[in-house]
Amino acid sequence: MTVEAGFVIPWAVFLLVFLIYAGFYLYDKCVLFQDAYTVCFRGSIQKEEDGPLTYINAHLKEQFGEKYFGTGGVLGSAGREGREVIVSGTCEIRVPVGHFLTMPEKSGWRIQTEARAQIANPTKLIRRYRMAEKALKQLE
């Protein structure tokens, strides 16, 4: 019985540790996308012309914060393509036995995400719709 336990216990411990790290990975992936989209959306509704990128760059570090497990932090960047704002984030979970759980040249599990939001000025849109509504009522 001791010999069997000598084989089973290390595998049980390994599986338990692997499940914990897999949970860290999944949590970090979900939170990273949520944070990227949140700051992207908040930036997209800024009223000034250069407001979205200015807002995002000012709040990117604050939004990502220190809430990620097993990472050294998040690297984030923001960009703009036409009428869209793009926020991307990257982090890496450090795995204790890197060569066994990842590729030999990698040190951990990398998470990358990208969030996009259309730039919209709600006040401007509402005013346009009201003007169009008034014009249609005058035509009647």
Beta strands, then each sheet from edge to edge (+ up, - down):
strand 1: 75-81
strand 2: 84-94
strand 3: 108-118
sheet 1: 1+ 2- 3+
end
